[in-house]
Amino acid sequence: IQERLQKRHQARAEDAERRKEAKDSKSVVEEKGEYFSSSFNAERASIEEVLSGCSGADRAAVTQRLEEATAKTVQLQKFLNDSMLFLTQYELRQAQAALLKLQSSIAEAREQAVPRKKFAFRARTKATDKVSETPSPAADARADSGVAKVDGAAESEQCSFSHMDNASLTKTAADVQKRDVLLSHLTNCKVRLFGSPSTLHLKHIDGCEILCGPVSSSVFVDHCRNSTLAVPCQQLRTHNTTDTRVYLQVTSRAIIEDCHGVSFAPFSWSYPTLEEDFEVSGLDRDRNNWSQVDDFNWLAAGTHSPNWTVIPEADRKTTWD
């Protein structure tokens, strides 16, 4: 009897200890959540204050403030990534929405301070190209193939490609490093972006293959279809996109909204300076949540969204050039 009483007492003591540990663990998580919220909101307010100083300032002052706001936003994104393990889904989405708003505000302020010039270059065939009566062999080769070769250097200050068809487009690390890059209204194009942009915006993309080096903050995709994308980034936001393959390395989570037929696989593009560009971007090379996708149109907990899939290993592309 004495032995049974002793075992019962020991079991009760162990159960009480487990409850205490669970309570302490919950308290730690709550304390971490409170610390994150207060720190995140304070830094967000600091960035908003920096941006508010852009109004009425001269171009040099605005440029300096935008660089400061961009750097602070990148650090805030990293803080969010490091805190994801103990945040609730609601807290995570609220923070991601706040970051998206900050990034949009920075982009708008930059657009007002340094408006982009419109740039268009369309491929023309040899039969219609009458600029020169004696074109060079290189020009003949481009015309015969129907593909325009554009290196983007002349438009580096804009850091964009827009309104192009059937073109092979390239930007170097010197063009994109720590800058916002915009690709818009591209059809049947092959795009190579070497280096580490600050953000990448893709709008109205149709039938394209777009490969990009590590993006230090976010990639925004809107109205993309029948395309293949490959990019490492901190965050991916995809809207209004159909029948598109994404080869992804992402340190937070990918988000899709109003999409269908989107499929994902790990990032697999490589080029000689990729590792150096990862160091510049500040992304964690060993952290990849490529298959952790949140569909904002699919709220059925525990059931996989029908709007995205994982690309089977046998169907994944590993050779790009």
KETORBA-239103 format. One record per residue: x, y, z of N, C-alpha, C, O in turn. Coordinates in steps of 0.001 Angstrom, whole numbers, padded with zeros to 6 digits, always signed. Layout:
XYZXYZXYZXYZ
...
end
This chain:
+000835-001203+000000+000000+000000+000000+000868+001251+000000+000608+002208-000728
+001899+001222+000827+002809+002358+000911+003452+002647-000445+003627+003802-000832
+003800+001571-001161+004438+001734-002472+003473+002344-003480+003863+003195-004280
+002183+001903-003444+001183+002451-004356+000949+003930-004080+000834+004732-005007
+000880+004286-002803+000692+005692-002439+001866+006549-002909+001695+007679-003367
+003058+005977-002779+004251+006714-003201+004251+006935-004710+004601+008018-005180
+003855+005896-005484+003795+006030-006941+002736+007038-007358+002938+007824-008283
+001579+007006-006646+000514+007953-006970+000969+009385-006702+000709+010296-007488
+001653+009560-005575+002154+010885-005232+003172+011370-006272+003173+012538-006660
+004033+010452-006711+005042+010803-007717+004383+011173-009049+004804+012119-009715
+003336+010413-009435+002631+010702-010686+001966+012069-010628+001998+012821-011601
+001356+012395-009471+000724+013703-009316+001752+014827-009389+001510+015875-009987
+002900+014584-008769+003958+015601-008784+004465+015834-010206+004706+016971-010610
+004627+014736-010967+005093+014864-012353+004055+015578-013208+004399+016395-014062
+002770+015263-012971+001702+015921-013725+001664+017418-013415+001483+018242-014312
+001833+017755-012156+001852+019168-011765+003037+019891-012397+002922+021046-012805
+004173+019206-012474+005365+019803-013077+005155+020040-014575+005573+021061-015120
+004492+019067-015233+004216+019234-016660+003287+020418-016906+003490+021197-017837
+002255+020545-016051+001336+021680-016199+002056+023001-015980+001798+023988-016669
+002965+023003-015009+003729+024224-014732+004620+024582-015917+004717+025750-016295
+005277+023563-016511+006143+023811-017665+005333+024327-018854+005767+025227-019573
+004134+023736-019050+003278+024184-020150+002843+025628-019939+002808+026421-020880
+002508+025962-018684+002100+027330-018367+003249+028299-018584+003071+029382-019142
+004453+027887-018125+005627+028748-018303+005942+028941-019778+006292+030037-020215
+005811+027847-020546+006083+027933-021981+005106+028875-022665+005490+029664-023528
+003833+028787-022271+002819+029679-022836+003123+031127-022491+002953+032025-023316
+003579+031344-021256+003916+032705-020835+005076+033259-021653+005086+034430-022030
+006064+032387-021922+007217+032819-022717+006777+033213-024120+007207+034237-024649
+005907+032386-024723+005415+032686-026071+004650+034003-026075+004816+034824-026978
+003802+034201-025051+003037+035445-024971+003960+036644-024803+003745+037697-025405
+004998+036472-023973+005952+037561-023781+006697+037868-025076+006930+039032-025401
+007071+036815-025821+007740+037024-027102+006818+037752-028076+007247+038643-028809
+005531+037355-028072+004568+038003-028957+004404+039475-028626+004330+040316-029522
+004347+039786-027330+004219+041182-026910+005462+041981-027290+005362+043122-027741
+006636+041373-027103+007881+042051-027471+007926+042302-028977+008322+043378-029424
+007511+041289-029759+007510+041457-031210+006582+042599-031617+006963+043464-032406
+005362+042599-031075+004381+043619-031461+004877+045022-031145+004782+045925-031977
+005405+045202-029940+005865+046539-029555+007067+046970-030394+007140+048120-030827
+008012+046050-030627+009204+046385-031411+008844+046631-032871+009332+047579-033486
+007990+045773-033421+007595+045901-034824+006860+047220-035051+007158+047944-036001
+005910+047527-034186+005123+048758-034349+005982+050004-034181+005777+051003-034870
+006942+049944-033263+007828+051098-033064+008686+051336-034305+008863+052477-034732
+009216+050260-034883+010053+050407-036075+009216+050833-037277+009669+051623-038105
+008003+050312-037372+007118+050728-038463+006818+052228-038369+006834+052934-039377
+006546+052704-037158+006285+054133-036967+007507+054964-037344+007379+056058-037893
+008697+054434-037042+009932+055135-037392+010079+055257-038907+010476+056307-039413
+009756+054178-039632+009843+054202-041097+008812+055167-041675+009110+055915-042606
+007608+055151-041125+006562+056064-041598+006964+057516-041373+006647+058387-042182
+007664+057771-040270+008136+059132-039998+009186+059556-041023+009192+060698-041484
+010076+058618-041375+011080+058915-042405+010397+059244-043728+010785+060193-044409
+009384+058465-044093+008679+058688-045355+007897+059998-045345+007787+060663-046374
+007358+060367-044197+006589+061616-044127+007472+062825-044410+006985+063864-044856
+008781+062689-044147+009706+063781-044413+010009+063977-045885+010674+064944-046258
+009521+063058-046741+009754+063190-048184+008889+064286-048796+009244+064871-049819
+007761+064556-048167+006835+065548-048710+007452+066939-048688+007804+067456-047628
+007579+067538-049865+008103+068892-049972+009611+069002-049948+010148+070099-050097
+010317+067879-049763+011782+067917-049717+012356+067913-051128+011683+067519-052081
+013618+068358-051256+014246+068333-052572+014629+066900-052936+014572+065994-052105
+015018+066720-054192+015242+065371-054717+016348+064635-053963+016219+063444-053683
+017432+065337-053634+018544+064693-052929+018107+064211-051549+018461+063111-051126
+017337+065044-050852+016867+064669-049516+015898+063493-049588+015933+062591-048752
+015029+063518-050605+014073+062417-050771+014810+061109-051045+014475+060069-050478
+015817+061169-051920+016596+059964-052238+017245+059381-050990+017234+058169-050779
+017814+060263-050161+018460+059804-048928+017446+059171-047976+017714+058135-047368
+016283+059803-047854+015251+059270-046968+014711+057929-047477+014422+057031-046686
+014578+057800-048789+014085+056544-049350+015080+055411-049127+014687+054277-048853
+016365+055722-049245+017381+054702-048971+017319+054261-047513+017437+053074-047207
+017134+055228-046619+017028+054897-045193+015781+054059-044918+015836+053074-044181
+014650+054461-045519+013400+053725-045309+013493+052307-045870+012993+051361-045261
+014133+052164-047029+014288+050839-047637+015139+049932-046755+014795+048770-046539
+016250+050463-046246+017131+049668-045378+016404+049253-044101+016528+048111-043657
+015647+050175-043513+014893+049861-042296+013818+048810-042567+013569+047940-041732
+013183+048894-043735+012134+047935-044081+012711+046542-044280+012099+045551-043882
+013885+046463-044895+014552+045167-045063+014855+044542-043699+014649+043345-043503
+015343+045353-042762+015635+044845-041420+014357+044426-040695+014349+043451-039944
+013279+045171-040928+012003+044820-040302+011480+043492-040850+010909+042692-040109
+011677+043262-042151+011284+041988-042749+012081+040836-042138+011528+039769-041870
+013370+041049-041921+014204+040014-041300+013739+039731-039871+013714+038581-039433
+013373+040789-039153+012865+040624-037787+011593+039776-037793+011410+038914-036933
+010722+040025-038761+009497+039226-038889+009831+037771-039200+009257+036859-038605
+010754+037556-040129+011131+036181-040494+011659+035405-039287+011349+034226-039112
+012458+036077-038460+013045+035418-037292+012021+035166-036189+012273+034380-035275
+010868+035830-036271+009856+035714-035210+008696+034813-035599+007764+034630-034815
+008741+034249-036802+007595+033506-037319+007223+032287-036479+006053+031906-036429
+008205+031672-035819+007949+030421-035109+006963+030581-033962+006240+029638-033640
+006917+031763-033334+006031+031927-032184+004860+032874-032452+004089+033165-031538
+004713+033359-033683+003592+034240-034002+002372+033428-034429+002503+032374-035051
+001195+033927-034091-000029+033298-034585-000223+033677-036052+000396+034622-036540
-001087+032934-036754-001353+033246-038154-001907+034658-038306-001578+035360-039262
-002748+035073-037361-003310+036422-037420-002211+037473-037282-002164+038435-038048
-001324+037283-036297-000231+038236-036093+000689+038279-037310+001160+039345-037707
+000940+037107-037897+001811+037035-039067+001206+037787-040247+001898+038548-040924
-000074+037577-040491-000722+038245-041622-000796+039758-041403-000627+040532-042344
-001048+040171-040171-001089+041603-039875+000268+042249-040144+000349+043331-040726
+001327+041573-039714+002677+042108-039918+003036+042134-041399+003631+043100-041876
+002679+041077-042130+002962+041037-043565+002205+042139-044303+002741+042756-045224
+000966+042383-043898+000183+043452-044524+000806+044817-044239+000835+045685-045112
+001302+045005-043020+001945+046271-042668+003216+046480-043482+003489+047591-043938
+003992+045417-043665+005208+045511-044477+004874+045820-045929+005545+046629-046570
+003846+045179-046439+003436+045433-047820+003035+046896-048002+003358+047511-049019
+002338+047445-047023+001931+048848-047093+003150+049766-047079+003195+050750-047817
+004140+049447-046242+005368+050245-046201+006096+050200-047539+006543+051228-048047
+006212+048996-048108+006915+048850-049381+006192+049591-050499+006829+050170-051378
+004869+049572-050465+004097+050316-051465+004295+051817-051298+004396+052548-052284
+004349+052276-050051+004562+053704-049787+005934+054153-050283+006077+055244-050836
+006943+053300-050080+008289+053620-050563+008297+053696-052084+008884+054609-052664
+007640+052727-052729+007588+052716-054195+006870+053953-054728+007304+054539-055720
+005778+054354-054081+005037+055542-054517+005874+056805-054343+005893+057674-055215
+006567+056898-053206+007408+058076-052965+008544+058147-053974+008896+059229-054445
+009117+056994-054304+010200+056971-055294+009675+057352-056677+010347+058054-057433
+008476+056887-057001+007879+057205-058298+007617+058704-058421+007813+059282-059491
+007177+059334-057337+006916+060773-057362+008204+061582-057453+008254+062624-058106
+009251+061082-056784+010519+061818-056778+011280+061644-058078+011863+062594-058601
+011269+060400-058604+012003+060101-059842+011073+059335-060767+011156+058109-060833
+010186+060024-061485+009238+059327-062363+009960+058511-063415+010960+058947-063985
+009434+057310-063665+010026+056462-064700+009668+056984-066079+008532+057387-066329
+010640+056971-066963+010365+057281-068358+009824+056031-069030+010246+054913-068730
+008897+056234-069931+008369+055087-070654+009410+054576-071634+010086+055349-072312
+009522+053271-071691+010524+052662-072554+009902+051484-073268+009317+050606-072633
+010021+051457-074569+009456+050350-075329+010409+049945-076433+011019+050792-077086
+010530+048650-076634+011391+048133-077689+010762+046855-078187+010659+045888-077432
+010347+046823-079413+009693+045643-079951+010570+045006-081019+011207+045685-081823
+010578+043687-080999+011355+042969-082005+010716+043147-083371+009492+043129-083498
+011550+043321-084398+011046+043440-085765+011779+042461-086653+012969+042212-086460
+011089+041913-087611+011711+040943-088495+012529+041647-089554+012398+042856-089750
+013366+040898-090234+014232+041456-091259+013421+042068-092394+013831+043055-093004
+012269+041472-092667+011464+041957-093783+010916+043347-093525+010734+044120-094465
+010649+043682-092264+010049+044975-091959+011052+045984-091447+010732+047169-091346
+012250+045551-091122+013250+046454-090570+014015+047127-091708+014851+046499-092358
+013725+048414-091945+014355+049130-093041+015174+050312-092539+015369+051302-093244
+015645+050184-091306+016435+051269-090753+017713+051451-091542+018158+052577-091760
+018310+050344-091975+019551+050405-092735+019441+049512-093954+018918+048402-093866
+019933+049988-095100+019879+049181-096311+020926+048085-096296+020795+047088-097006
+021989+048266-095474+023037+047252-095396+023256+046890-093939+024253+047298-093343
+022344+046133-093359+022469+045796-091941+023673+044906-091692+024131+044179-092574
+024174+044984-090459+025324+044175-090085+024901+042727-089935+023712+042450-089775
+025861+041779-089982+025520+040364-089784+024822+040125-088458+023902+039310-088384
+025249+040833-087392+024603+040642-086089+023155+041078-086139+022278+040431-085567
+022907+042205-086844+021527+042675-086958+020699+041687-087752+019539+041435-087427
+021317+041105-088836+020613+040106-089629+020219+038915-088778+019112+038389-088896
+021153+038487-087902+020882+037313-087067+019724+037578-086135+018873+036712-085932
+019685+038789-085559+018584+039116-084654+017272+039169-085409+016249+038678-084931
+017306+039773-086606+016075+039906-087367+015557+038560-087821+014354+038302-087777
+016487+037679-088269+016064+036371-088747+015429+035558-087634+014483+034808-087873
+015945+035702-086414+015405+034919-085306+014140+035522-084746+013391+034858-084030
+013893+036807-085077+012714+037476-084548+012831+037786-083081+011816+038033-082429
+014045+037784-082528+014249+038022-081103+015130+039239-080916+016191+039343-081532
+014699+040157-080071+015498+041350-079797+016419+041081-078629+015989+040531-077615
+017684+041461-078754+018645+041323-077671+018821+042678-077010+019319+043616-077634
+018420+042788-075764+018510+044055-075052+019235+043813-073748+018809+042976-072952
+020340+044539-073509+021077+044279-072277+020614+045158-071132+020999+044917-069988
+019798+046174-071402+019222+046978-070332+020151+048023-069769+019728+048804-068917
+021407+048081-070203+022341+049021-069598+021927+050461-069839+022076+051308-068958
+021401+050748-071046+021035+052122-071366+019891+052620-070507+019736+053825-070307
+019081+051684-069992+017942+052075-069178+018149+051731-067705+017186+051574-066955
+019419+051614-067296+019699+051145-065946+019117+052052-064881+018760+051591-063797
+019015+053386-065191+018475+054275-064181+016999+053994-063926+016484+054296-062849
+016317+053413-064917+014912+053079-064745+014745+051708-064101+013752+051451-063421
+015707+050841-064316+015677+049491-063768+014368+048794-064131+013688+048249-063262
+014023+048816-065408+012759+048212-065819+012815+047765-067270+013615+048256-068066
+011942+046818-067589+011637+046438-068963+010120+046477-069094+009414+045908-068262
+009613+047139-070125+008168+047255-070287+007771+047193-071754+008512+047630-072634
+006580+046638-072002+005970+046617-073331+006910+046010-074379+007292+046671-075345
+007272+044754-074172+008142+044054-075120+007566+042688-075461+006926+042037-074636
+007811+042270-076707+007372+040962-077183+008569+040205-077755+009435+040794-078401
+008612+038883-077509+009606+038011-078143+011027+038546-077996+011782+038601-078966
+011382+038939-076778+012698+039536-076547+013485+038740-075514+012916+038123-074614
+014821+038769-075665+015719+038235-074639+016310+039422-073897+017000+040247-074495
+016046+039514-072607+016359+040716-071833+017264+040367-070659+017049+039370-069969
+018276+041197-070440+019231+040935-069365+019573+042220-068632+019747+043272-069246
+019669+042123-067317+020252+043198-066516+021350+042604-065645+021218+041494-065128
+022428+043355-065490+023573+042883-064725+023427+043278-063257+022511+044011-062883
+024345+042778-062438+024332+043128-061019+024486+044627-060825+023876+045199-059922
+025294+045272-061661+025477+046718-061549+024176+047468-061817+023956+048547-061267
+023311+046899-062661+022035+047543-062983+021040+047445-061832+020343+048413-061529
+020970+046275-061185+019858+046010-060264+020224+046077-058791+019331+046107-057944
+021515+046103-058459+021926+045944-057066+021225+046922-056131+021357+048138-056270
+020467+046363-055164+019771+047136-054131+018785+048143-054717+018553+049198-054127
+018205+047825-055867+017246+048727-056496+015918+048014-056714+015851+046785-056717
+014860+048804-056897+013563+048249-057264+013565+047961-058761+013993+048796-059559
+013089+046783-059138+013048+046392-060546+011592+046153-060939+010846+045482-060225
+011201+046706-062076+009844+046541-062590+009885+045869-063958+010573+046337-064865
+009148+044775-064103+008935+044127-065395+007439+044165-065663+006656+043626-064881
+007031+044798-066763+005595+044934-067011+005271+044803-068492+006046+045209-069358
+004097+044222-068761+003583+044056-070118+004626+043389-071028+005001+043923-072072
+005075+042216-070601+006021+041423-071390+005305+040179-071905+004552+039538-071171
+005545+039842-073174+004927+038671-073788+005992+037840-074493+006753+038354-075312
+006038+036550-074165+006976+035609-074796+008421+036101-074710+009164+036050-075691
+008803+036572-073542+010165+037075-073335+010951+036147-072410+010382+035447-071572
+012275+036162-072585+013177+035504-071654+013965+036586-070932+014644+037398-071561
+013867+036591-069597+014484+037652-068804+015481+037033-067828+015178+036054-067147
+016673+037622-067774+017696+037207-066818+018120+038435-066016+018617+039411-066577
+017919+038378-064703+018314+039468-063819+019403+038950-062885+019120+038194-061955
+020637+039353-063130+021760+038946-062290+021964+039996-061198+021775+041189-061435
+022351+039547-059999+022553+040491-058914+021471+040366-057860+020724+039389-057834
+021392+041375-056983+020461+041322-055852+019611+042588-055792+020025+043576-055185
+018422+042575-056414+017529+043735-056327+016970+043891-054916+017000+042960-054111
+016460+045087-054636+015784+045315-053362+014384+044712-053394+013998+043971-052490
+013626+045036-054447+012310+044435-054660+012144+044141-056147+012845+044704-056988
+011209+043252-056455+010917+042906-057847+009409+042949-058048+008658+042307-057312
+008968+043711-059052+007551+043824-059387+007329+043236-060781+007984+043644-061740
+006413+042284-060891+006050+041688-062177+004573+041967-062426+003720+041589-061622
+004271+042633-063545+002883+042992-063843+002570+042693-065308+003320+043077-066206
+001464+042010-065534+001001+041704-066887+002094+040966-067676+002638+041471-068658
+002381+039776-067210+003398+038910-067811+002694+037733-068476+001857+037080-067852
+003025+037455-069738+002343+036387-070476+003368+035556-071252+004079+036075-072112
+003432+034265-070938+004286+033354-071694+005768+033643-071565+006518+033449-072522
+006206+034102-070405+007608+034497-070220+008351+033529-069296+007750+032798-068509
+009672+033554-069421+010554+032861-068488+011421+033925-067828+012220+034585-068491
+011256+034087-066517+011943+035155-065790+012771+034538-064668+012232+033906-063759
+014082+034727-064743+015008+034219-063736+015681+035403-063068+016162+036315-063741
+015715+035387-061738+016242+036541-061004+017128+036082-059861+016877+035050-059239
+018176+036866-059589+019025+036617-058438+018301+036946-057144+017141+037358-057184
+018952+036777-055993+018299+036942-054689+017746+038352-054474+018475+039338-054583
+016453+038433-054170+015787+039709-053899+015771+039908-052383+015246+039072-051648
+016345+041015-051922+016551+041176-050482+015261+041341-049699+015241+041068-048499
+014172+041786-050346+012908+041897-049611+011810+041118-050345+011788+039889-050283
+010903+041811-051035+009707+041139-051552+009642+041093-053072+010202+041935-053774
+008932+040067-053551+008587+039944-054966+007067+040037-055069+006343+039314-054384
+006589+040937-055934+005161+041132-056135+004805+040722-057566+005378+041235-058526
+003862+039804-057696+003452+039308-059009+001962+039601-059183+001154+039280-058312
+001606+040212-060312+000202+040550-060555-000119+040350-062036+000589+040854-062907
-001187+039615-062307-001620+039332-063677-000494+038676-064493+000014+039231-065468
-000144+037500-064054+000867+036703-064754+000209+035398-065202-000569+034807-064453
+000520+034948-066420-000063+033692-066887+000905+032960-067813+001740+033567-068484
+000763+031637-067825+001533+030772-068736+003029+031077-068692+003690+031119-069730
+003555+031287-067499+004951+031699-067383+005707+030817-066394+005120+030029-065652
+007034+030978-066411+007910+030293-065467+008773+031334-064776+009422+032151-065429
+008775+031299-063450+009542+032252-062658+010511+031486-061764+010186+030407-061269
+011695+032043-061559+012655+031460-060620+013299+032602-059847+013929+033482-060434
+013136+032583-058509+013641+033709-057723+013770+033333-056248+012898+032649-055712
+014846+033769-055580+014913+033704-054120+014492+035070-053551+014791+036106-054144
+013805+035070-052412+013348+036331-051831+012961+036114-050375+012943+034984-049886
+012650+037210-049690+012149+037088-048324+010661+036794-048312+010174+036036-047472
+009935+037402-049256+008484+037227-049278+007991+037268-050717+008484+038050-051530
+007008+036416-051025+006393+036402-052353+004905+036673-052212+004209+035983-051467
+004413+037690-052938+002979+037984-052985+002524+037856-054433+003030+038558-055309
+001574+036965-054685+001132+036679-056046-000373+036882-056164-001145+036310-055395
-000785+037701-057131-002197+038010-057331-002591+037747-058792-001778+037909-059702
-003832+037345-058996-004414+037254-060344-003503+036510-061322-003269+036971-062440
-003000+035375-060895-002018+034633-061695-002535+033233-062001-003126+032578-061143
-002307+032778-063237-002807+031466-063657-001724+030702-064414-000879+031288-065091
-001775+029375-064279-000935+028462-065069+000526+028914-065107+001117+029072-066175
+001081+029114-063940+002456+029613-063831+003254+028742-062870+002767+028349-061810
+004494+028449-063265+005398+027663-062423+006379+028596-061718+006944+029504-062328
+006567+028356-060429+007443+029211-059634+008506+028340-058962+008190+027478-058143
+009768+028580-059322+010897+027909-058673+011412+028882-057617+012007+029910-057940
+011175+028543-056354+011225+029546-055295+012160+029174-054153+012251+028016-053746
+012855+030195-053648+013469+030114-052328+012943+031309-051551+013159+032454-051950
+012254+031052-050443+011636+032133-049684+011851+031875-048195+011685+030750-047723
+012219+032922-047462+012521+032744-046045+011290+032886-045163+011290+032395-044035
+010236+033548-045650+008998+033594-044870+008023+032588-045478+008279+031385-045421
+006923+033042-046053+005981+032148-046728+005509+032820-048006+005478+034047-048106
+005144+032003-048976+004560+032542-050204+003071+032773-049975+002410+032008-049273
+002556+033839-050578+001139+034176-050454+000544+034292-051851+001102+034971-052713
-000593+033624-052075-001303+033765-053340-002717+034253-053059-003289+033976-052004
-003269+034980-054019-004631+035498-053882-005229+035660-055273-004603+036241-056159
-006438+035149-055461-007104+035190-056764-006244+034515-057833-006083+035036-058937
-005702+033361-057490-004835+032608-058405-005377+031194-058593-006114+030685-057749
-005007+030569-059704-005250+029141-059875-004253+028576-060882-003775+029278-061772
-003955+027293-060717-002995+026653-061607-001565+027094-061366-000738+027039-062276
-001259+027535-060143+000105+027942-059811+000809+026759-059146+000250+026127-058250
+002029+026461-059582+002761+025325-059015+004147+025770-058564+004723+026710-059111
+004670+025075-057553+005913+025493-056909+006929+024359-056856+006577+023181-056782
+008206+024753-056895+009330+023838-056709+010487+024651-056138+010452+025881-056190
+011516+023991-055591+012653+024747-055053+013411+025486-056156+013506+025008-057286
+013939+026642-055817+014757+027447-056729+015932+026618-057231+016624+025980-056438
+016163+026622-058556+017213+025763-059113+018098+026460-060140+018994+025832-060704
+017863+027748-060392+018725+028463-061338+020064+028752-060676+020128+028987-059470
+021127+028736-061461+022450+029031-060924+023257+029826-061939+023084+029676-063149
+024141+030673-061425+025073+031419-062278+026321+031707-061445+026273+031566-060223
+027427+032102-062056+028717+032143-061348+028750+032964-060063+029432+032575-059115
+028035+034092-060000+028130+034963-058819+026923+034828-057888+026668+035717-057076
+026183+033730-057998+024964+033570-057197+025250+033633-055699+024535+034318-054968
+026279+032933-055231+026567+032915-053795+026942+034308-053291+026556+034689-052186
+027680+035059-054081+028026+036430-053693+026767+037284-053593+026645+038110-052689
+025835+037087-054517+024594+037861-054497+023724+037488-053298+023014+038338-052761
+023772+036226-052874+023057+035838-051659+023616+036590-050456+022859+037029-049590
+024929+036737-050400+025540+037474-049291+025112+038935-049304+024840+039516-048253
+025051+039527-050488+024616+040919-050608+023168+041071-050152+022821+042046-049485
+022327+040108-050513+020891+040199-050202+020601+040033-048718+019603+040552-048218
+021465+039313-048009+021208+039043-046599+020262+037880-046364+019910+037600-045218
+019837+037188-047430+018950+036037-047271+019708+034853-046678+020906+034686-046906
+018993+034046-045922+019567+032832-045353+019560+031745-046423+018497+031264-046816
+020736+031362-046889+020848+030386-047982+020245+029036-047606+019774+028302-048474
+020257+028707-046315+019811+027387-045877+018338+027360-045473+017834+026325-045036
+017660+028469-045612+016252+028530-045194+015361+028690-046420+015462+029678-047148
+014492+027714-046642+013637+027765-047823+012273+027158-047515+012155+025951-047303
+011248+028001-047493+009877+027558-047238+009064+027545-048533+007911+027977-048558
+009676+027047-049600+009061+027119-050929+007705+026424-051004+006861+026802-051816
+007490+025417-050171+006229+024671-050230+005219+025130-049176+004146+024539-049049
+005559+026184-048417+004643+026725-047414+003900+027907-048035+004369+029044-047983
+002742+027625-048620+002007+028635-049392+000677+028940-048704-000089+028030-048387
+000413+030216-048478-000865+030651-047912-001754+031175-049033-001381+032101-049753
-002930+030575-049173-003905+031027-050167-004975+031834-049442-005761+031278-048676
-005007+033142-049680-005950+034008-048976-007391+033795-049434-008318+034330-048826
-007586+033013-050506-008945+032702-050951-009409+031327-050471-010516+030895-050792
-008565+030645-049704-008910+029294-049261-008802+029244-047742-007705+029235-047184
-009947+029214-047089-009985+029322-045636-010299+028004-044942-010446+027974-043720
-010403+026916-045695-010723+025616-045102-009483+025049-044412-008577+024532-045065
-009460+025152-043101-008300+024681-042340-008144+023174-042476-009121+022427-042416
-006903+022739-042660-006618+021316-042746-006851+020708-044112-006597+019520-044309
-007330+021501-045066-007565+021014-046425-006719+021815-047403-006718+023046-047372
-006000+021111-048271-005090+021780-049206-005866+022607-050224-006887+022165-050749
-005374+023803-050493-006001+024665-051495-005895+024032-052882-004841+023503-053234
-006963+024077-053672-006909+023536-055038-006239+024495-056021-006087+024172-057199
-005844+025663-055544-005323+026695-056448-003819+026610-056675-003283+027298-057544
-003129+025761-055892-001689+025613-056107-001270+024169-055847-001922+023440-055099
-000173+023774-056481+000341+022415-056338+001862+022450-056255+002495+023476-056508
+002426+021313-055896+003879+021122-055918+004244+020439-057235+003620+019450-057620
+005246+020964-057916+005696+020350-059168+006382+019021-058850+007321+019005-058055
+005948+017913-059441+006615+016626-059188+008100+016704-059544+008485+017394-060487
+008920+015997-058786+010370+016065-058999+010753+015720-060432+011661+016330-060998
+010071+014753-061016+010409+014335-062382+010120+015426-063407+010684+015418-064501
+009240+016369-063056+008848+017421-064000+009555+018748-063745+009308+019727-064449
+010423+018788-062753+011077+020056-062413+012218+020374-063369+012959+019491-063801
+012337+021637-063681+013385+022077-064598+014676+022311-063824+014673+022973-062786
+015768+021771-064327+017063+021937-063668+018099+022587-064576+019119+023084-064097
+017847+022587-065879+018757+023216-066838+018041+024392-067476+016956+024241-068037
+018656+025569-067387+017969+026784-067816+018554+027397-069081+017804+027933-069897
+019850+027337-069269+020460+028014-070422+021242+027025-071274+021825+027409-072288
end
